[in-house]
């Protein structure tokens, strides 16, 4: 199965990447055989993948990385790189290829130190593969200083190094960097395509897959989690009940607190197991004595790990809270569709009775104000406003309409 099959609903992008991978293969082959280089090539050293959350930016970047490292013998017979079966494709996709560095962060930002390490790696020649590929899945989280460090590497790349940067939009990347990258814009995949891949790849029942794809409006990762994790479905159902619980000020404050508590508990569950494993591994590496006593001079290292884990929990909590706010936005979007008599498909079909009740009890203008209130809350969280204050302000605005 070719690597391009993982690109859900991105046929145009797949064609562009396949053409670039074919030209990249011809380029490496020409250099190896001392043959004349191709005159025109669709391959370049830096790419920027943009698109809304869930569109598959990192999936497209990984598929391209795999195609660049493809060693299938079919290529010599005119086959396209990216077979999906050879050692180069397989190791690239699972993240074990020696010449494919996949960088993602579980923190709020990517700093200068981490970026300098990447730049140093990018200057190396491929160890065994055809290209040295750096996939930066969270390019939008680069600090300004880190972006300036990366700029130099993108400006003056090593001969066989390829940078694959992923970000929600071009505005999330420094203008000096994006001007040196070839832009690929992904779209939100169709709901039907997301449901189809859940059935084929994850073995999800068609009815569950269709409901999850419709509820997440084409977000592949969220749809997969919703379809395969019963606790995720329970949390989402609880969020969608919030509009019915804000009849008075007390209800608003209680609903806000519960939303924060749920996000905190979610973050704690996700981080707890990872934190314990990381701490034990670091203690063992530092030579902790039996009973947990640490050697002298290691307190600073342990403190650095604790700080990193704390920052990761903060980001995980914010991501969980933001996911709840996205679900809430989709709920009011359905209310607005009903109020306007739109033929747009309802995302939350399981709550249609509640949607119709709220649609009859309000106006399109009040629903739009509620959607704006949720957007303002998300923006406040991005500006590091205390989560409880931001959510309380939102629930009060939802009540006011």
C-alpha positions in Angstrom: 0.0 0.0 0.0 1.6 3.3 -1.1 2.4 5.8 1.6 0.1 8.3 -0.1 -2.9 6.3 1.0 -2.5 7.8 4.5 -3.4 11.2 3.1 -7.2 11.4 3.7 -9.0 13.6 1.3 -5.7 15.3 0.1 -5.5 14.0 -3.5 -3.9 17.2 -4.9 -1.3 17.4 -2.2 -0.5 13.7 -2.7 0.1 14.3 -6.4 2.5 17.2 -5.8 4.5 15.2 -3.2 4.6 12.1 -5.4 6.0 14.2 -8.3 8.6 15.8 -6.0 9.6 12.4 -4.6 10.1 11.1 -8.1 12.3 14.0 -9.0 14.2 13.6 -5.7 14.8 10.0 -6.6 16.1 10.9 -10.0 18.4 13.5 -8.5 20.0 11.1 -6.0 20.4 8.5 -8.7 22.0 10.9 -11.1 24.5 12.0 -8.4 25.4 8.4 -7.5 25.9 7.5 -11.2 27.7 10.7 -12.1 25.0 11.3 -14.7 23.8 14.8 -15.8 21.4 16.3 -13.3 17.8 16.8 -14.3 17.2 20.3 -15.7 13.8 20.9 -14.1 12.9 19.5 -10.7 9.8 19.7 -8.5 12.0 18.9 -5.5 13.3 21.5 -3.1 15.1 21.5 0.3 12.4 23.1 2.5 8.6 22.5 2.6 5.9 24.1 4.7 2.7 22.0 5.3 -0.2 24.1 6.5 -3.8 23.3 7.1 -6.5 23.3 9.8 -6.1 21.0 12.9 -6.9 17.4 11.9 -6.1 17.9 8.2 -3.1 15.5 8.4 -0.1 17.9 8.1 2.3 15.6 10.0 0.9 12.6 8.2 1.7 14.2 4.8 5.2 15.2 6.0 5.9 11.6 7.2 4.6 10.1 4.0 6.9 12.4 2.0 9.8 11.5 4.2 9.1 7.8 3.6 8.9 8.4 -0.2 12.3 10.2 -0.1 13.9 7.2 1.7 12.1 4.6 -0.5 14.5 1.8 -1.7 12.0 -0.4 -3.5 13.6 -2.1 -6.6 10.4 -1.2 -8.5 11.7 2.4 -8.8 14.3 1.2 -11.4 11.4 -0.2 -13.5 9.5 3.1 -13.4 7.6 2.6 -10.2 6.8 5.6 -8.0 8.8 6.1 -4.7 6.8 5.5 -1.6 5.8 1.9 -2.0 5.1 1.6 1.8 6.6 -1.9 2.0 10.4 -1.5 1.7 12.7 -1.0 4.7 13.1 2.7 3.9 9.4 3.4 3.9 8.5 1.3 6.9 11.2 2.6 9.2 10.4 6.2 8.2 6.7 5.8 8.9 7.3 4.2 12.3 10.0 6.7 13.3 13.0 4.4 13.5 14.9 5.5 10.3 18.4 6.7 11.1 18.1 9.6 8.6 14.6 10.8 9.5 14.3 13.0 12.6 10.7 13.5 13.7 10.4 16.4 16.1 7.2 17.1 18.1 6.9 18.9 21.4 4.8 18.2 24.4 5.7 21.6 25.9 4.3 25.0 25.2 7.2 26.0 22.9 10.4 24.9 21.2 13.4 26.8 22.4 16.8 27.8 21.0 18.7 24.9 22.5 16.6 22.2 20.9 16.6 24.1 17.6 20.4 24.3 17.6 20.7 20.6 18.1 18.4 20.1 15.1 20.5 22.4 13.0 23.7 20.6 13.9 22.1 17.3 12.9 20.9 18.8 9.6 24.5 19.5 8.6 25.4 15.8 8.6 25.4 13.6 5.6 22.8 10.8 5.5 24.0 7.8 7.5 22.5 5.2 5.2 19.5 6.7 3.5 19.1 8.8 0.5 18.3 12.1 2.3 18.7 13.6 5.7 15.1 14.5 6.6 14.0 16.7 9.5 10.2 16.7 10.2 9.2 19.5 12.5 5.6 18.8 13.4 5.1 21.9 15.6 6.9 24.7 13.7 4.3 27.1 15.1 5.7 26.6 18.6 9.2 27.9 17.7 10.1 30.9 19.9 11.4 33.9 18.0 15.0 33.1 18.9 14.5 29.5 17.8 13.0 30.7 14.5 16.1 32.8 13.9 18.3 29.8 14.5 16.4 27.7 12.1 16.4 30.5 9.4 20.2 30.1 8.9 19.8 26.3 8.3 16.9 26.8 5.8 18.8 29.6 4.0 22.0 27.6 3.6 21.0 23.9 3.6 23.3 21.0 3.4 23.3 19.3 -0.1 21.1 16.3 0.9 19.1 17.7 3.8 15.3 18.3 3.6 13.3 20.3 6.1 9.6 19.5 6.4 7.8 22.1 8.6 4.2 21.8 9.8 2.0 24.6 11.1 -1.7 25.5 11.1 -1.1 28.5 8.8 1.7 30.5 7.1 1.1 33.3 9.7 2.4 30.9 12.4 5.9 30.8 10.9 8.3 33.7 10.5 8.0 35.4 7.2 11.8 34.9 6.5 11.4 31.2 6.9 8.2 30.7 5.0 9.6 32.7 2.1 12.3 30.0 1.7 9.9 27.1 1.8 7.6 25.6 -0.8 4.0 25.8 0.6 1.5 23.0 0.6 -2.0 23.8 2.0 -4.1 20.9 3.2 -7.9 21.1 3.5 -10.2 19.6 6.1 -10.9 16.1 4.9 -14.5 15.2 4.0 -16.5 13.5 6.8 -17.1 10.5 4.5 -13.4 10.0 3.9 -12.6 10.1 7.6 -15.3 7.6 8.4 -14.0 5.3 5.7 -10.4 5.3 7.0 -11.7 4.6 10.6 -13.5 1.5 9.3 -10.6 0.3 7.1 -7.6 1.1 9.3 -9.0 0.9 12.8 -11.7 -1.7 12.4 -14.4 0.7 13.8 -18.0 -0.2 13.2 -19.4 1.9 10.3 -22.1 3.5 12.5 -19.6 4.5 15.2 -17.1 5.7 12.6 -19.7 7.9 10.8 -20.9 9.4 14.1 -17.3 10.2 15.2 -16.3 11.7 11.9 -19.5 13.8 11.8 -19.0 15.0 15.4 -15.4 16.1 14.8 -16.1 17.6 11.4 -13.3 15.8 9.6 -10.6 16.0 12.3 -8.8 12.7 11.8 -7.1 12.4 15.2 -10.0 13.4 17.3 -12.4 11.2 15.3 -10.1 8.2 15.9 -10.0 8.9 19.6 -13.7 9.5 19.8 -14.4 6.2 18.0 -12.0 4.1 20.0 -12.1 5.6 23.5 -15.4 5.3 25.5 -14.1 7.8 28.1 -13.6 10.4 25.4 -17.2 10.0 24.3 -18.3 10.4 27.9 -16.3 13.6 28.4 -17.7 15.0 25.2 -21.3 14.2 26.2 -20.7 16.0 29.5 -19.4 19.1 27.7 -22.4 19.2 25.4 -24.7 19.3 28.5 -23.1 22.6 29.6 -25.6 24.9 27.7 -28.4 23.4 29.8 -26.7 24.1 33.1 -26.1 27.8 33.0 -29.6 29.1 33.9 -28.2 31.1 36.9 -24.9 32.5 38.1 -24.3 29.6 40.4 -24.8 27.2 37.5 -22.3 29.2 35.4 -19.6 29.1 38.1 -20.2 25.4 38.8 -20.1 24.4 35.1 -16.8 26.4 34.7 -15.2 24.7 37.6 -16.2 21.3 36.4 -14.8 22.0 32.9 -11.5 23.0 34.5 -11.5 20.0 36.8 -12.2 17.6 33.9 -9.3 19.0 31.8 -7.0 18.8 34.9 -7.9 15.2 35.5 -7.4 14.4 31.8 -4.0 15.9 31.9 -3.1 14.1 35.1 -4.1 10.7 33.7 -2.1 11.3 30.5 1.0 12.6 32.3 1.1 10.4 35.3 2.4 7.2 33.7 4.9 9.1 31.5 6.2 11.1 34.4 6.9 8.1 36.6 8.7 6.3 33.8 10.8 9.3 32.9 11.8 9.9 36.5 12.7 6.3 37.1 14.8 6.1 33.9 16.7 9.3 34.8 17.4 8.1 38.3 18.8 4.8 37.0 20.9 6.7 34.4 22.3 9.0 37.2 23.2 6.0 39.3 20.6 6.3 42.1 21.4 4.0 45.0 19.0 1.4 46.2 16.3 3.1 48.3 16.2 6.1 46.0 19.1 8.1 47.3 20.6 10.3 44.5 24.3 10.9 44.0 25.7 14.3 44.8 25.4 17.0 42.1 22.3 15.5 40.5 19.7 17.7 42.1 19.8 20.3 39.3 19.1 17.6 36.7 16.1 16.2 38.6 14.8 19.8 39.1 15.1 20.4 35.3 13.0 17.2 34.6 10.4 18.2 37.1 10.1 21.7 35.5 9.7 20.0 32.1 7.0 17.7 33.3 5.1 20.6 34.9 5.2 22.5 31.6 4.0 19.4 29.8 1.1 19.0 32.2 0.2 22.7 31.6 0.1 22.2 27.9 -1.9 18.9 28.2 -4.5 20.6 30.4 -4.8 23.5 27.9 -5.1 21.1 25.0 -7.8 19.2 26.8 -9.7 22.4 27.7 -9.4 23.7 24.1 -10.8 20.5 22.8 -13.8 20.9 25.0 -14.3 24.5 23.8 -14.1 23.3 20.1 -16.9 20.7 20.9 -18.9 23.5 22.5 -18.4 25.7 19.4 -19.7 22.9 17.2 -22.7 22.6 19.4 -23.7 26.2 18.9 -22.9 26.0 15.2 -25.6 23.3 15.0 -28.0 25.6 16.9 -27.3 28.4 14.4 -27.8 26.1 11.4 -31.2 25.1 12.7 -32.2 28.7 13.4 -31.2 29.7 9.9 -32.9 26.8 8.3 -29.6 25.7 6.8 -29.3 22.3 5.0 -25.8 22.0 6.6 -25.4 18.5 8.2 -25.8 18.5 12.0 -22.6 17.4 13.7 -24.2 16.5 17.0 -27.1 14.5 15.7 -27.4 12.6 19.0 -28.4 15.8 20.8 -30.8 17.0 18.2 -33.7 17.4 20.7 -31.6 19.8 22.8 -30.4 21.7 19.7 -33.9 22.3 18.5 -35.0 23.5 22.0 -32.2 26.0 22.2 -32.8 27.1 18.6 -36.4 27.8 19.4 -35.5 29.7 22.6 -33.0 32.1 21.0 -32.1 34.1 18.0 -29.3 33.7 15.4 -27.8 36.9 16.8 -27.6 35.6 20.4 -26.1 32.3 19.1 -23.4 34.2 17.2 -22.6 36.1 20.4 -22.2 32.8 22.3 -19.9 31.5 19.6 -17.9 34.7 19.9 -17.7 34.2 23.6 -16.2 30.8 23.2 -13.6 32.2 20.7 -12.8 34.9 23.2 -12.2 32.3 25.9 -9.8 30.4 23.6 -7.9 33.6 22.8 -7.7 34.5 26.5 -6.2 31.0 27.2 -3.6 31.6 24.5 -2.6 34.8 26.3 -2.1 32.8 29.5 -5.1 34.2 31.3 -6.0 32.0 34.4 -8.1 29.2 32.9 -10.8 29.3 35.6 -11.3 33.1 35.1 -11.5 32.7 31.3 -14.0 29.9 31.5 -16.1 31.6 34.1 -16.3 34.7 31.9 -17.3 32.5 29.0 -20.1 30.7 30.8 -21.5 34.0 32.1 -21.5 35.3 28.5 -23.2 32.1 27.3 -25.9 32.7 29.8 -26.4 36.3 28.8 -26.6 35.4 25.1 
